[in-house]
Each structure stands twice: as C-alpha cells, then as structure tokens.
Amino acid sequence: MRTIVLFAACGLLLASCGSDSGAEAPPAPTSSAAVSFVQPSPTSSLTASGTPTSPGTPVVSGTRIKSASSDFGTILSDATGQAIYLFDKETSSTSACYGPCAQAWPPVVTTGRPVAVGAVEQSLLGTTTRTDGTAQVTYGGHPLYFYAHEGKNEVKCHNIEGFGGLWLVVTPAGDAAPV
C-alpha cells in the first residue's frame, strides 16, 4: 500500500509542471504558447560550428540546439521542436536538478559537442558532467532542461516555480526570456 501511495504522489508531482512536493501545484495551463521555428538553410548536415558540410565530411553527432519563435520572443529548442529551459536556482554550470526534479525537467544531454543552428551562438554552447557521467548541454553557463509533460512546439511552463526556483525558456543571448 505504501508503494502505491508513493507512486501516486510522484505521478501528481510530475503532472504539476515541476512544482515542489511541499508546494501547491500551479494551475494547469489553459492554452500553450505556439512556437514556430526559424528554419536553418536547407543543408543535410552541419559542422560543429554550424556551417554546411560537403560530401565526405564527417557528420557531427552532438545535440542540435536551434532558435524558435514563441510568444516569449525567440527561444532555444532542440532539433525536434522541444522548448528548452533554464533553472534560475542554478548559479553555475553545475546542475542542481536530480531525482524527482530531473524526472519532471529532464536535462538536455548530448553524446558529442552540441551544435548551434539558426540564431544560436556556438560560443555559448558547452557541457557539464552530471553525477551519472552524462554530458548535459549548457548555454551561456546555464544547464539546459526540457519539461517532461510538454509537446513539441509548446511552451507551457515559462516562469513557473518548482523545486526551489523558476523555470524559464532561454533566449539566443543566453538569458531567460521576458515574463
């Protein structure tokens, strides 16, 4: 019985847009902000600097981070259209989001050097090593996250408090988007 109660409590936590377990969950969004994407040039692959490759050039395996238009201005997303967030509680490139926090706010990870596309600046992209050894993408010194209960091309949790800080979408300048 205890396991069922714990499982149900975790499910409620995840469904509440990342709120603290001791805090009241924010109201469910009534609509999501539409996100449309700035398309890069029509090339099949890019180098780590974001320039088109030529035939025979090795393809970069890192996570692609691109710019997207949203109700909050131009923001960062991954190549599939998933909005990217920062956690204002973090004051360095070291992640403070693990356990239930990372279940609600999965880190943006990469297996190679992250790649800038569109208005994203390659010089602001980096990585930090998580406690499990995975490489988490950083931008402007901020570890980056997705919201687990958000679809592609949606921004549901900008300026939402949870796990001791605010979750904010990221601009190509490396800052939080205006609220």
N, C-alpha and C positions, 0 to 999 in steps of 0.2 A: 504494500500500500504506500509506503514511504517513497519508493521509486516512482510510482505513478504520480504522486503529488509533486515530486521534484521535476519530473518530466513535463508535467502540465505547467508548472511555474516557469520553466525555461522556455516553453513554447509561447507563453504570454509575453515574456520579456523580448523574445525575438520579433514578435509581431508588433511591437510598440515603437518602432523606429529607433531602437537603440537606447531606450531610457534605462536609468539606473534601476536596480531591483528594489531599492527602497523609495524611489520617487514615483509619483503618479505618472502614468503614461501620457504622452502628448495626445491631443485629439487626432483621430485618423484624418489624413488629408482628404478633402472633398474633391480635389482635382489635382492633377500633376502638371507641372510646368512642361510645356512642349520643348523639345530640344531638336534642333535641326543641325546638321553637320556641315562644316566647311570642308569640301572635298579637296584632297590633295591632287596634284597633277596626275593624269592617267598613266602612271607607270606601274609595272607589276611588282617592283620591289624597290627598297631604298637602302642606302648605306647607313651606317651609324650616325653620320652627320645629316641624314635626311635627303641626300642627293640621289637622283636616279642611278640605278646600276646599269651596266652594259652587259651584254651576253658574256657568260663565263665568269662574272663577278660573283663571289660567294654571297648568299642571302644572309642577312643579319637575323639572328634568332631571338633577339630581345623583344620585350613587350613594346608595342607601338602606343604612344600617347599622342592624341590629336586634339585639335581645338574644335569646339562646337558652339553654336549659338543657342542661347536659352533665355528665359525670362529674367535671368540674373546677369545677362551680358554674355560675353564669350568665356567659356569654361573649358576645362580639360575633360576628356573621356578616353576610354580605350578604343581600340580599332573596331569593336563591335557596337559601340554606341552607349556603353555603360558610363554614367557620370562618375566623376572622381572627386573625393572629399579629402579634407584635412581635418585633424582633431586639434582644436585650439589649446587643449590641455598640454600638448606636447610642445616643449620649448627648445628641443634639439632634434636632430635626425634620428634619435633613438625612439623606437616605438614603445608606447605605454599601453597598447591595446592587445590584450591576450585573453584567453578563456572565453567567457560569455560575450565580452566586448568584441573579440575577433570573429565570433560566430555571427553577430549582428552586423559588424563592419569588417568584412574580410579585407585583408591587406592586398594591395596591388603588388603582385610578385612578378619576377622575371627570371628567365634562365640564361640570359645574356645581357649585354648592355642595352638599356632602354633606348628607344628610338623616337625622336621628335618628328611630328608630322604637322603641317599647317603652321599656325601661329605659335606653336610650342617651341620654346628655346632649348636646343640641345644642351647648352652650357648650364642650364638649371636642373637637368635630369641627373640623377645619381641613384645609388642604392645604399641600404643599410642592412646589416645582417640581423635577422630575427633569432630568438632563442632556439628555434628548431633548425637553424642553419640556412633557411631560405633567404633569398635576396628580395627585400621589399623595395619597391621603387620610391624614390624621394623626388620632390620638385621644389626648388628654392629652399632646400633644407628641411622640408616637411615630409614625413612619411605619408604615403597616399593609401586611400581606402575606397571601397565600394560600399553601398548599402545593400545588404543581402535581400531585401524584400522590395526591390525596385527593378522595374523592367528596363530594357534598352530604350534610350531616348526619353527618359523620365528624370525629373529632379523632384523628389518628394520630401527630402529631409534636410534641405538647406536651412541653416540657422536653428537647428533642433538641438536641445540639450539632452545629453545622455552620457553615462559613465564618467561623470565629473567634468564635462566640458562641452563645448559647442562643436557641432559637425557642420562644416561649411564647404561648398563647392569651391574649386580652385580656378583662378584666372591664369592666362598665359604669362602674366607678370610674376606669378608665384605667390600671390596673395589670395586671401579669401575674397570671394565675390561680395558685393554690397548686399545688405539685407533689405 
